[in-house]
């Protein structure tokens, strides 16, 4: 079937799978905000300090692989990491004890695919790519997404590990839902990459908020909210409380701000400020954005201190502490 292409927005509207040993080591560095303006390609960038993921993406990019393969293989590292309880296999369950996964992927041509609230499949990013490449649709949800995965040869997997199950049972003793900044909200890996041809792709995958209501879906698998790519301009992705990102169509907003001439850093800052403006009396949640433009310049910004993002280029593998709207 022909790929379903995401509707391209005009500037006029805007004015309005790999083994752990191979990935176990990466250089620990930090950088300051000033280095964000340096444009370097190829490049991989991801939310949080998921160094094994960017290391895998760089393995693809350094030998001339596509940005699409880089982001796909990169985020899949975290989906397969049972020690990561916020992404993929081993993710924290919803309030009923079911692990439901969300993911989306977008390529240089605006093709995209997503799965929402999918159970029993360990690699939602791979299923999202199949949706993009093998169906006329952009999104498949719930049981439909799961059935499609089986038809494509994916195996059924029990995603609830003993560790996540024990944490859920402990939570049930009080059943209080109070997201903790930079802990429970550390729930997403979003990745962007530019390859040697200068093409941009992005991917985003998550198990969502721990102990969410059954059926809840945040921004992560929503094209334009949790992820957006325009190969002429750049890309952006988000992490944190997804409901707030959805309300501002955050990633699309950031790309359109870059279209208007803002740097990735300036665009991320404006994206956060738009969310703050809609929550003047509520700032007890975290949002983090990262962005990249066609030149390979990057940016990142968040509400509260503590958010970081990884970059990998020929010049090194760096964990970047993000500047924040609130300073403490």
C-alpha positions in Angstrom: 0.0 0.0 0.0 1.1 3.6 -0.6 2.4 5.4 2.4 0.1 7.9 4.0 1.8 11.3 4.0 1.3 13.8 6.8 -0.2 17.1 5.6 2.5 19.7 5.2 1.7 23.0 7.0 2.5 26.2 5.1 4.4 29.1 6.6 1.3 31.2 6.2 -0.5 29.0 8.7 2.5 29.1 11.0 2.5 32.9 11.0 -0.8 32.6 12.6 18.1 -4.0 18.0 20.9 -4.4 19.7 22.8 -6.1 22.5 23.8 -4.2 25.7 27.5 -5.1 25.6 27.9 -3.2 22.3 26.2 -0.1 23.9 27.5 -0.2 27.4 30.1 2.5 27.1 29.9 6.1 26.1 31.9 9.2 26.9 30.6 11.3 29.8 30.7 15.0 29.0 28.7 18.0 29.8 28.4 21.3 27.9 27.0 24.7 28.3 24.1 26.4 26.5 26.5 28.3 24.3 27.6 25.2 22.4 24.0 24.5 21.3 24.4 26.9 18.4 27.2 25.0 16.7 26.0 23.2 13.6 27.4 19.7 13.0 26.2 16.9 10.9 25.7 14.0 10.9 24.1 14.2 14.4 21.9 12.3 16.8 20.1 14.0 19.7 17.7 12.5 22.3 15.8 13.5 25.4 17.4 12.7 28.7 20.8 10.9 29.3 20.1 7.9 27.2 23.7 7.5 26.0 23.3 4.0 24.8 20.5 5.1 22.5 22.5 7.9 20.9 25.5 5.6 20.7 23.5 3.1 18.7 22.1 5.8 16.4 25.7 7.1 15.8 26.8 3.6 14.8 24.2 3.8 12.0 25.0 7.4 11.0 28.8 7.2 11.0 28.8 4.5 8.2 26.4 6.5 6.1 23.1 4.9 7.3 19.8 6.8 7.1 18.5 9.1 9.8 15.3 6.9 9.8 17.3 3.8 10.6 19.3 5.7 13.2 16.4 7.0 15.2 14.6 3.6 14.9 17.5 1.6 16.2 18.4 4.2 18.7 15.2 4.4 20.6 14.7 0.7 20.4 17.7 0.3 22.7 15.7 1.8 25.5 12.6 -0.2 24.6 14.6 -3.3 25.2 16.3 -2.2 28.4 14.4 -3.9 31.3 16.1 -1.5 33.7 14.3 1.4 32.1 10.8 1.4 33.6 9.5 4.3 31.5 9.9 2.9 28.0 9.0 -0.4 26.3 9.4 -3.8 27.9 9.4 -3.4 31.7 7.5 -0.1 31.6 5.3 0.9 34.6 1.7 -0.1 34.2 -1.5 1.9 34.3 -3.8 1.8 37.4 -5.2 -1.6 36.4 -1.7 -3.2 36.1 -1.5 -3.2 32.3 1.6 -1.9 30.5 0.5 0.1 27.4 3.0 1.5 25.0 2.9 4.5 22.6 5.3 5.4 19.8 5.6 7.3 16.6 8.2 7.8 13.8 8.5 10.3 11.0 10.8 10.4 8.0 12.3 13.1 5.7 9.4 13.0 3.3 6.7 13.6 6.0 5.7 9.9 6.1 4.8 8.9 9.6 3.3 6.1 11.7 2.2 5.7 15.3 0.7 3.1 17.7 -1.2 4.1 20.8 -2.1 2.2 24.0 -0.7 -1.0 22.6 -0.2 -4.0 24.9 1.9 -7.2 24.7 4.4 -5.9 22.0 7.9 -5.1 23.2 9.0 -2.8 20.4 6.2 -0.2 19.6 8.6 1.9 17.5 9.0 -1.0 15.1 5.3 -1.4 14.8 4.9 2.3 14.2 7.3 2.1 11.3 5.3 -0.8 9.9 2.2 1.3 10.1 4.0 4.0 8.2 5.4 1.7 5.5 2.7 -1.0 5.2 -0.6 0.7 5.7 -2.5 3.7 4.3 -2.9 5.0 7.9 -0.9 7.1 10.4 -2.2 5.7 13.7 -3.4 2.4 15.0 -4.6 2.1 18.6 -5.2 -0.5 21.3 -6.3 -4.0 20.2 -6.1 -3.0 16.5 -2.5 -2.0 16.8 -1.7 -5.2 18.7 -3.5 -7.4 16.1 -1.6 -5.6 13.3 1.7 -6.3 15.1 0.9 -10.0 15.2 0.1 -10.0 11.5 3.5 -8.4 10.8 5.2 -11.2 12.7 5.8 -9.6 16.1 5.6 -11.9 19.1 3.4 -11.6 22.2 5.4 -10.5 25.2 4.5 -10.1 28.9 5.7 -6.5 29.4 5.1 -6.3 33.2 8.3 -7.3 34.9 8.4 -8.3 38.6 10.1 -5.1 39.5 7.4 -2.9 37.9 4.7 -5.2 39.3 6.0 -4.8 42.8 6.2 -1.0 42.4 2.6 -1.0 41.2 1.4 -3.0 44.1 3.1 -0.7 46.5 1.5 2.3 44.7 -1.9 0.7 45.2 -1.6 0.9 48.9 -2.3 4.7 48.7 -3.3 5.1 45.0 -2.1 8.7 45.1 -1.2 10.1 41.7 1.3 12.9 42.1 3.8 13.1 39.3 7.3 13.8 40.6 9.3 16.3 38.6 12.1 14.7 36.6 11.3 11.2 38.0 7.9 9.9 37.0 7.9 12.4 34.1 11.1 10.9 32.9 8.9 8.8 30.7 9.9 9.3 27.1 12.8 9.0 24.7 12.4 11.3 21.8 15.2 11.2 19.2 16.1 13.3 16.1 18.9 12.7 13.6 20.5 14.1 10.5 22.4 11.8 8.2 25.2 12.4 5.8 22.7 13.3 3.1 21.3 16.0 5.3 18.0 14.3 5.8 16.1 14.5 9.1 14.0 11.9 10.8 12.6 11.5 14.3 11.2 8.9 16.7 9.5 8.9 20.1 8.5 6.0 22.4 7.2 5.7 25.9 5.2 3.6 28.4 3.5 6.8 29.4 2.8 8.1 32.9 3.1 5.5 35.6 -0.3 4.5 37.0 -2.3 6.5 34.5 -5.9 5.9 33.9 -6.5 3.0 31.6 -6.6 4.2 28.0 -4.7 7.4 28.6 -2.4 8.6 25.8 -0.1 11.6 26.1 1.7 13.5 23.4 4.4 11.0 22.6 2.7 9.2 19.7 0.9 12.3 18.4 2.5 13.7 15.3 2.9 17.5 15.8 2.7 17.2 19.6 5.4 14.8 20.8 7.3 14.8 17.5 7.4 16.7 14.3 9.9 16.8 11.4 10.1 19.1 8.4 13.1 18.2 6.3 13.4 21.7 4.9 13.5 23.2 8.4 14.3 20.8 11.2 12.6 18.7 13.9 11.5 18.8 17.5 10.4 16.3 20.2 9.2 16.5 23.8 9.1 14.9 27.2 7.2 15.5 30.4 3.5 15.9 31.0 2.1 15.1 27.6 -1.3 16.8 28.1 0.4 20.2 28.2 2.4 19.5 25.1 -0.7 18.4 23.2 -2.5 21.7 24.2 0.1 23.8 22.4 1.0 21.2 19.6 4.4 21.8 21.0 6.8 20.1 18.5 5.0 21.5 15.4 5.1 24.9 17.1 8.9 24.7 17.6 9.5 23.7 14.0 7.3 26.5 12.7 9.2 29.0 14.9 12.4 27.8 13.4 10.8 28.4 9.9 10.2 32.0 11.0 14.0 32.4 11.7 14.4 31.4 15.4 17.3 29.2 16.4 16.5 25.8 17.9 17.3 27.2 21.3 15.1 30.2 20.9 12.2 28.0 19.5 12.4 25.6 22.5 12.3 28.5 24.9 9.3 30.0 23.2 7.6 26.5 23.2 8.0 26.3 27.0 6.9 29.9 27.5 3.6 29.1 25.6 2.9 26.3 28.0 3.7 28.4 31.1 1.4 31.1 29.8 -1.5 28.6 29.8 -0.6 27.4 33.3 0.1 30.6 35.3 -1.1 29.2 38.5 0.3 25.7 38.0 3.9 25.0 37.5 4.4 21.8 39.4 5.2 19.7 36.3 8.0 19.3 33.9 8.2 19.8 30.2 11.4 19.4 28.1 11.8 20.2 24.5 14.7 19.5 22.1 15.1 20.7 18.6 17.5 20.6 15.6 17.6 22.6 12.5 18.8 21.8 9.0 22.3 23.0 9.7 22.6 20.7 12.7 22.3 23.4 15.3 20.5 22.1 18.4 18.6 23.5 21.4 16.9 22.3 24.5 14.8 24.0 27.2 12.6 22.9 30.1 10.4 24.3 32.9 12.3 23.0 35.9 16.1 22.3 36.3 17.1 18.7 35.9 16.3 17.9 32.2 19.3 16.9 30.0 19.7 15.8 26.5 22.3 13.7 24.6 24.1 14.7 21.4 26.4 12.5 19.4 28.5 13.9 16.5 32.0 13.4 15.1 33.2 15.9 17.8 32.0 13.7 20.7 29.2 12.3 22.8 27.8 14.9 25.2 25.2 15.1 27.9 23.8 18.6 27.7 22.2 20.2 30.8 19.2 22.1 29.7 18.5 25.7 30.7 15.2 26.1 32.5 12.4 28.6 32.8 12.4 28.2 36.6 15.8 28.3 38.2 15.1 26.3 41.4 
